[in-house]
Structure formats: C-alpha cells, structure tokens
C-alpha cells in the first residue's frame, strides 16, 4: 500500500507515530511561518502541517500545490494546538517530513465542497468530480448499506439470489422495450427486461420457492423529470403463499432496512384500499404524515353511486350544479390567507399539471363568521353546513375544487400535498408507511380503446369479482398491493396467475389474440401446464427506496452513480452517440 | 402460508405433529393396501402415506395423481417402519388426512431426476423443468452462496458496491459491443458494457478508494462452446496500491470463498511469469495439478535466443532440422503404449484444433532400451541424450512435437493436458491456484496489422520496459496478473494508467488518432487531469468462478439460470426474434 493509514482514522492515540497518508488537497492555508493542508480521502480529512523554520524547502513545495492535487505524504502524528472537535481527526495533525505529488489537477470547474457552485449540467458532465463531494459520495456509500441490509434480510429468510438474463425477448405490454439488434441472427432483436417478472415466475415453477434479486431494469419511456431509462429493482417472489404472507414478509424487509441503516423502529404499516386512498387522498399513494382528508360535497360519478343532491347543488351556482364531483380540504389555521395568497393558490391549481378550472374557498373566520368565494350563491347557513362536513373550526380555511371525477380527485390530492408542504406538515423526520390494497385489475386506455393491466398481465383477480370479468372489467379488483411511504410509491406486488387458462383469459381481455399471446408468452403459458405452484411477490424501486431511506427524499438522481439527464443522455459520456459504419453494417442497420 | 413446514425439515422429533406440506409429486408407489408419494420441494423430499383401509377415498384420489402435480396435504407425522438413512426426512412419513391438488401437470418431456434423459436442446427449451432437477437447482443455490461469500469479504474490507450504468457509449476495442438504438435520439445508439472498466476507474478518480460489484457484462462475439453473450463479472478496483497489494487482497477473496463454500483452506498461491508459463506449460493458464513440464530440445525462435544447435538437429531428419521449436513432455509409465494408442494420440495432435504436423516419441523401455519413431535418424546414444533432458526413467514415454514456435507451444500445452487427463492426474478434489504475471502489454493482430492491448488499453506498463514502447512494443511487459486455478483462467487484473499523457500514448500505439481517442474516451482522458490517484484492480469471471468453486468444473452453462445456446439463442424464449413494425419505425430502423 502507498499509505499506512487513511485520512479518517488518526486520533490522539496515534501521537508520535510515523505515518504515510495519501489523498487529495482539499484546502491549504499559508500562514507565513507555517502552511496547512487539509488532505481528503473517502474516509475523512487530516491536517498536514509544514513548518517554514524546520522544513523550508518542503514548505515552499507545499505552497505551490493546487486544489485536488493527489499527494503522498510522510510525517509524524502530533497533537494540534487548535483542536477541531467537529472532525474525528480534529485533535491531531501530521508534521510533514516527506511529500510526493502522485498526480496534478487542473482547477476543477466547480468547487468540491458540500455545497457546490456547479450547475446541474456541469456537475453531470464532470460526474467524477461531483462524486468527489462528500454528500454525493455518502449517498452512494449509504446505498451500499441499504443493499447490504436488503440482502441480509432475504438471505436470513431463505431467499435465493438468482440472476436472470438481460438479453431477452421483446414482449411490450405497457411501456416500450429497449431492443438490441442481433448480429448472428440478422433482422432479429433481443430486448432488455423491463423487469424479470416472467423469469421469477418461472423460477417459482422450477421450485426455487423464494427468490430475490437486486437487478437493473430498462424502460424506454418518454422521460419525465426524475425518471431514468435504466433503474434498479429489488425483485422478489415466493411460492405457496397468500397475499397476507407476502405483505408480512416484505413489510419485515422495509423495517429491517430502516433499523439497520437509520436506526429507526417502524411501527406496523397502515393499510388502505385503493378506493379509500382515491376518495380521501385523491391519489393511490397517500402521504399520511398529515390528515387533511378530502371531503366530498357532491359525487355524481359511479364511485359516488350517482348521489346527486348535496350541500352544494341547487344554489344556482352553475359550476357546482354541473360538476360531477365537488370536494375539498380543510387547511387548519389558514383563514387569515390574504387575497394574494388565495390568488396564488388559484393560479397553482389552474396550472396544466393540476388542471382545475378554479378554486373555491370558505374562510371560517376567528370571530365565527364565514366568508366564501361564492357568497353570491350561498347564504351563511349553507356555508355553515359545508363547514360542518369538514369539522372546520374558527380560523380554518376550506378549499374546494369541482369538475369531472378523475381530474378533480387528482387535483384535490395535489392541492392537499401543496397545503401540507406550506403548513410544514410533511416532516423530514417522519416516516408513515402504508399498504395500498385491492387495486383495480384493469385501467381503460382511451387512446388504444382497450383495457390495460393496472399492475401487469400476470396479476390475479379476486375470486369474488370473477363474475365481473366479462361484464364489467373495470370493477374487478386485483390481488395487488403497493408499499407507500410518505406519499411515495416504493413497490408494487401481487399474487400471480398460475394457471394456463386464467392467463389466457387475461391476455384475451387485454386484446391479445391467442396467436399473439402464444408468440410472446408461449414459454410461460407452457410452464403453467407443468405444475406451477401458487405464488406471489413484489418489486421495490431500489433507487427511490434508497433516496427515501437515506434522506427521506423523493429524488433519485443523487443516489445513482452515473445517472442520465431528463432526455436520457449521459452527458459525461456523450451517449447515445453515432456508431461506426462497420458496426451498423454488421448489424444489418443502415 | 399454505404450509406449516417444508419437505426437508420433518424428523423423528416431529412425530405425532399435525402438519401441512406443499410440493411436487416426485414419485408414487401403489402397494395395494397402501400408496406412497414422494413429495418434493426445494428443501427436500417427504414421504406421504395413504392407507386404503382407513382412508379409501383419499387413497384412490392419490393413485390418480401424475408426476409433477402440485399438492397440498395435511396429516400427521409418523415414524416409518422402513427407514431411509440417506434422507434427512427418512425416518418419518406423513399419514395423509387431507389432500388438495393445487395444480396439475402434463407429463414432463424428460424425467425430473438427478440424471435426466433429456437432450441439451430439450432441457434448454424447458429450462424451468430442468431447473427443477436437484443438481441444477443446487448449482444455482450454491452460486448464491459464492456471491454471499464474495460480498462478505469485500464488505468486511471496506469495498463499496457501486452500480455502474448499462446503457453506455460504444467504444469497441477488441470485442464487439452490443448496441441499443435510441428512440429519443434517432440514429444514435447506446452500447451495453463489455465491463465497467472505465466507470470503476472514474470511481477511483472520485475517491471511492475501494469498489466492487457483481455485475452483468456483454460481448458480441462469434460464440464458441461455453461462451455466453452475457456473463457476470466480479469487478473490483483499489486506489493507492501497488501490484502486490491488489494480488494479496484478491487472493484473500478467493481463499475466503473456498473456505466458506467448500470448507477448504487453500495454501498461498504459486506465482509464475507469463514467459515461464508459455515455456514450461505451453499456455498462459497452466494446470499445476501435475508436473509434466515441457522440455525444449531446440529453439530457434526469438524467445530461445536463436540457439540453433541442439540434441535433435543435424541428424538428417529434415522435419527436426527445419523446425523452429522442438519440445516434448515425458509421460511417466507410458512406455507400454501400443501402436494403436500412439496412432490415436498422433491423430489427436493432428486435429485442426491442435494443428501439429505429427507426433514423435521415444519409448524408454523397462529393460533400459530406447525405441523411437525416428530410429532411422537417431542412434541409441542420441536418444539417450534426449531422454536425459527429460530425466526420463525406464517405463516412461517421451512425446515430441516440432514446428513453428507459437503453434508448437500451444500443441504441447494441449498434449500435456490430454496426457494429464489420460493418466488421471487432473484430480477433481485438488485445487492448484496460481498467479500468472508479467504479461506482454501488446499482442500483434495479423489481420488488422496493428498492436492490440493484451488485457485492455488501460493497463500500465512496467517502468523498466518504457524504453521499448517505441522500438519493440511486443517486448514491453504489463503490470498485469491473472488468477488461474487448475488450468482455468478466472480473473484478469492490472495496475492502470492514471495519467493523461500515458493514456494518450497507449491509444496512439493502438492506432487511434487523437480525434478518435478523444471521441471515444475523452471523458476518461479528461478525468485523468483532475487528480487521478494511482489505482489497480481485477475482474473475475463469476460464472466460471462458480463452476470451479462448486464442482471444480470448467463448464458454465449449468451455473446460469437461463443460459443461451452456442448460437446465442434463448431456446426457451425463442429469442432473438422479430419485433413489431411499430417498434422498428419508432427506432428509425427499417
């Protein structure tokens, strides 16, 4: 080794010891008689001291070194006169006797400090320098700890880590596949897996019983902010289980990881049906760190059972009379919101991402009076009636949205989160874990005019809903369950179909002809005929899981060593890029 | 859970317990009054007993069940009258009281037994059934153990597991890249990594200090037997190290794995230079389980220093007079080989894979006389002289090949292995671990008429050979080292270049223009200017490592869950395959 110690380990116990350290020049200070250098490596920072009186030449050499030079230095550990209690090595410094520059460095394009002055693009281009910053590097070191804890749990519970192939067959059903042209079979393609779904099911057919893998997956989507074309998944499957078994097992995994990585003991996860999540939180992944449930004032949609008359209709307020769904939330203590604040909120809900037509409000003033944005149509008694539905108290502000069901729910859900953020209710130190259950089996795709599987085509349906499969597919519930933490969907699982005829029925409902089903999925249909056990599983988005566990943050890019930007480009590599004409020719591409 | 226990855990201690088991019907025997079923799962086999007297209906139901049916059964654990000491559950059986068929099975296309009657193609097509066979499933379960041991070692030694990207840039230099057309950047491509080489080096530039990953890699090669287009690599890198440090660290890893998985304490690895390996074993990955070194009788090639005259030339035997290299091996106790045996060996060395022109021999008979295939040209005294060079004893057989250096060495190496096998010297229970060192930096590619990097273009050269870079590149030695076990190359590592100008020099020697080097590798050339530390590492072929550790076998396909065949096809999936016209259009492919 070029060094005897790292820059993070020397303390008062080492005083007097001759040591050799290697690292990067993080900072240097020239105090005339003495020069100090902070030497940094992955493990910490150690102060080097150069004395002008005793080692003039060395000191002059040290003064010429620039930031990020790579140094090898030998000297004696000595007690500092100015101790720094914030650093593990803050009690000591190295009195340098020998110095070697292992490599030079140009001036970095941004500062390598905890808070960098580099913009996103610059930091992406020089990702290897951005990774040198302690917070970013720590994210990745912590990510390793999360992976360790995950493996520890699965290993202890008898799960086998089995590697599944990356060069598979294109069977898009939902998102697009990335494909890989084959040179040995011209005109044919492999596909990169969107998940190892069918393989883990085959492993169950093979009798592996319990399987897990931390595995890369690929999805060629039109990229939204904070989506990556390649992402990592914790993929799991179990045989001879029911939904309850799977949920218990993976709830245990999440708890284990929080315990090991954060030292937190999570309580038992809450549980909620998809229907309730949509009704009360306007979203299938509610943030339960705060209450502020959505209250429906009118619901003409099928989910409301067509209940027309309510506290809001029939006041000659056309917007409300015409609306399919009217709902609101009660923001505690916000009655004092100014005109300006309310206008800003109105603009916010009208943005295309939210899509509401406008924002109604009722201020429940501290003096007990009520003031609304629709005073023209509603008398105080009517407003009171509404306020009662929210259990509003003096000082509260009721915010109301109206319109078509789906969009209004979504908007209410978003408004709820926005108000939660404004009111500081989304506590960074709080974790509220939730199972969302009983998802619909299908969702209607208006563009393609057909049903799509809400989870994926291998999800089984609830036995009691089987009769609806042909008559009302939209009402069939799946044996599907998601883990949601603080409003972030972390995983998605289900009990699978394990029977050929049921799987064929599912493909048929998804609009596949028997020939198509056979061409794409013949292997798994066949496998189901040779003794497939009942099985189910789950997949966690590992990148997002890491960002949640490590920093309670829903932003994955800082937890990936070499991420792509929002256009799917690797700016550092400058990829994708053109390839050689020879390569293209060999692949039969022009 | 559908079961209370697995099929591998019930013993005499459980007698009298009511239990529920799930599994596959492995075998059934109808003895008239009683029917027995062997129920199999991943954990073992448990015998089920159906009594015609007490449970007639159940017994009749059981008799109708076919092989590989999936069953759920409830009953009481009972002591067997006929115990089977070979099975952990052999002392007990289940007196069945309830039986449920969870799924039926068609008759499998081959028997699900330890020795299958299925051919390769059939087993590949029904891989999920092949994996149900205990030896194959065990290989994969053991593979998980190897991975666990590898991670355990690296975790304990402070290595960070950092995931590197799969959608990267095409920079072929040696093997071909698989490429992935980009839909968002039409006409452009990502490439799949042949290894994370440049990324792990960037992680060293970032200060990660110690990195490892068990990671999939891709190489679009013309497939030879037992090569896979995708394979798994244990990838490692360390900073501030010298060759010796890297070798010690990874030798430690191999020892740890053998200890944990096989319970074996390996001794310190032997070490050998590439030159010696080629000279004495005719190959850069010698099998040291047996001696039988190659002895050179004549060497006119540069490696022999042009030493022309020797014990074999000048006897008017034109083949030997003209040969560049003449060498042989001494097969102990084989002097009694018959004419037929020698003819077979001669045919064997003449096969195109070996490529020798013929095989010379000297029998050192038990009575002390010598008999050779070239008696016409050599008198007994000359033969004796040759025999002495081999330290041959009465009863030994000397086998001699002659020809051009490279081919003859290779043929001698192959012949040595063949004789080792014939003589039973390649012991399945023996592990001989070796570091091969001081590889040449370059090898000449006759087809492209240029130098190629023997390891890869990031390998550094020995400082003392630097003067030869421009004058005699073929003689420059690299700071490169391979782990070889029993003649199988398991890993390949090197100390890397960490300096821009040296890396540029390397690219130039490989025939890249500065523009090409910059286009393909600009990111790493740039990175080297911002304080790159000295670093080095290694990569192990994980599939082969598993096959060696688990069964001392050099055949990877049985250690991969879903392998491809020798044409790179997945027979089960029938992939690669055609893709939708819509997909092609979106990707700008016709």
Interface residues (C-beta under 8 A of the other chain):
Chain A: X1 X2 X3 X6 X22 X24 X40 X41 X42 X43 X68 X69 X70 X72 X102 X103 X104 X105 X106 X108 X126 X127 X128 X129 X131 X132 X137 X140 X141 X143 X144 X147 X148 X151 X155 X160 X161 X162 X163 X164 X165 X166 X167 X168 X169 X170 X172 X176 X177 X178 X179 X180 X181 X182 X183 X184 X185 X187 X188 X189 X190 X191 X192 X199 X202 X203 X205 X206 X207 X208 X209 X216 X218 X220 X222 X223 X229 X230 X232 X239 X240 X241 X242 X245 X498 X499 X522 X523 X526 X527 X528 X529 X530 X531 X532 X533 X534 X560 X561 X562 X564 X567 X568 X569 X570 X572 X573 X574 X575 X576 X577 X578 X579 X580 X583 X586 X587 X589 X590
Chain B: X1 X2 X3 X6 X22 X24 X40 X41 X42 X43 X68 X69 X70 X72 X102 X103 X104 X105 X106 X108 X126 X127 X128 X129 X131 X132 X137 X140 X141 X143 X144 X147 X148 X151 X155 X160 X161 X162 X163 X164 X165 X166 X167 X168 X169 X170 X172 X176 X177 X178 X179 X180 X181 X182 X183 X184 X185 X187 X188 X189 X190 X191 X192 X199 X202 X203 X205 X206 X207 X208 X209 X216 X218 X220 X222 X223 X229 X230 X232 X239 X240 X241 X242 X245 X498 X499 X522 X523 X526 X527 X528 X529 X530 X531 X532 X533 X534 X560 X561 X562 X564 X567 X568 X569 X570 X572 X573 X574 X575 X576 X577 X578 X579 X580 X583 X586 X587 X589 X590
